[in-house]
Structure formats: structure tokens, C-alpha cells
Amino acid sequence: MYSKLKKYIEQDLQIDSDNAQSFVEQFELRSFSKGVYFLRNGELCKQIAFINKGAMYCVYNKEGIDKVDEFSFENDFITDYLSVLTHNTSLKN
């Protein structure tokens, strides 16, 4: 179930198998349908997602127009790092 994440941690981050396993065990497997939000503007971000399959993107609203801020694809992480690190609410969807 978490094999892609563990492989990524071991190979790309060069972390040994035992430590990679401990890291992977902190994640919860969740699935999102198209149009379902991982995070909404105004919420405090407390999660980091690893994308097993599919893609996600972040959007912020500037003067009433949605602007794409970033894309993340399979075998990559996505979150609102600013919200996670500063404990401020997110400005992104």
C-alpha cells in the first residue's frame, strides 16, 4: 500500500529501510475524487500528501481570479508549506 512512498524515501532521500518504514507509518492512505479539496483557503494546513497516483494543484485567488500556484504529480509531495511552517491559515485551495 505504501510501497511507492517507501521506495521514494529510500532511493531519492537515501534513508535506510528501517527509518523509511518509520516515516511511512506516519502517513494515512486517502483517496480524493476529482474536484475534492485536500485543503481550502482559510484552513490551517496540518498535512503533507504524497501522490501515489494522479496529480494535484494549488490555486490562490488574486483580485477575483483563480491563479494556479503549483502542480504536483505521482511520486511527489504537496502541501501548503507556508501554512504548515508558520501555523497560519492557508491562502490557497
Wavefront OBJ file of the C-alpha trace (Angstrom):
o trace
v 0.000 0.000 0.000
v 2.805 2.422 0.875
v 5.431 0.835 -1.359
v 5.822 3.862 -3.681
v 6.357 6.219 -0.761
v 8.845 3.890 0.941
v 10.754 3.391 -2.313
v 10.893 7.173 -2.823
v 12.170 7.734 0.728
v 14.827 5.027 0.450
v 16.103 5.853 -3.018
v 15.613 9.573 -3.568
v 16.267 10.698 0.002
v 18.770 7.898 0.696
v 17.252 6.864 4.023
v 17.744 3.317 5.296
v 14.847 0.859 5.208
v 14.055 0.890 8.957
v 13.898 4.694 9.159
v 11.949 4.860 5.893
v 9.432 2.396 7.324
v 9.018 4.504 10.478
v 8.410 7.579 8.304
v 5.916 5.804 6.036
v 3.902 4.587 9.030
v 3.055 8.224 9.852
v 1.014 8.527 6.635
v -2.649 7.636 6.198
v -3.850 6.353 2.832
v -6.612 8.583 1.455
v -8.226 8.875 -1.956
v -9.681 12.024 -3.481
v -12.132 12.260 -6.349
v -11.741 14.997 -8.921
v -12.982 18.289 -7.501
v -12.494 17.290 -3.840
v -10.199 19.597 -1.891
v -7.199 18.475 0.132
v -7.077 21.960 1.712
v -9.317 25.015 1.479
v -8.421 28.687 1.676
v -8.734 29.801 5.310
v -7.934 26.404 6.828
v -4.793 25.649 8.794
v -2.702 23.116 6.878
v -1.535 20.268 9.108
v -0.866 17.635 6.451
v 1.573 16.734 3.734
v 0.379 14.496 0.914
v 2.395 12.044 -1.154
v 0.719 11.426 -4.503
v 0.621 7.716 -5.381
v -1.489 8.178 -8.483
v -2.806 11.223 -10.293
v -1.977 14.883 -9.858
v -2.913 17.815 -7.630
v -2.544 21.557 -7.928
v -2.763 24.626 -5.692
v -4.828 27.673 -6.607
v -4.978 31.080 -4.971
v -7.427 33.847 -5.715
v -5.955 37.191 -6.715
v -8.403 40.017 -7.280
v -11.225 37.586 -8.029
v -9.220 35.480 -10.488
v -8.004 31.967 -9.648
v -4.280 31.565 -10.305
v -2.557 28.177 -10.375
v 0.379 28.307 -7.968
v 1.879 24.826 -8.376
v 1.350 21.346 -9.763
v 2.398 18.044 -8.170
v 2.330 14.679 -9.869
v 2.781 10.996 -8.973
v 5.670 10.249 -6.619
v 5.795 13.797 -5.302
v 4.663 15.659 -2.185
v 2.199 18.531 -1.970
v 1.112 20.812 0.874
v 0.913 24.473 1.767
v 4.392 24.658 3.294
v 3.919 28.261 4.450
v 0.790 27.331 6.417
v 2.457 24.239 7.910
v 5.592 26.099 8.983
v 4.024 29.350 10.239
v 0.798 27.865 11.664
v -1.173 30.485 9.734
v -4.252 29.696 7.670
v -3.792 28.855 4.035
v -4.289 31.360 1.247
v -4.671 28.529 -1.275
v -7.146 25.848 -2.302
l 1 2 3 4 5 6 7 8 9 10 11 12 13 14 15 16 17 18 19 20 21 22 23 24 25 26 27 28 29 30 31 32 33 34 35 36 37 38 39 40 41 42 43 44 45 46 47 48 49 50 51 52 53 54 55 56 57 58 59 60 61 62 63 64 65 66 67 68 69 70 71 72 73 74 75 76 77 78 79 80 81 82 83 84 85 86 87 88 89 90 91 92 93
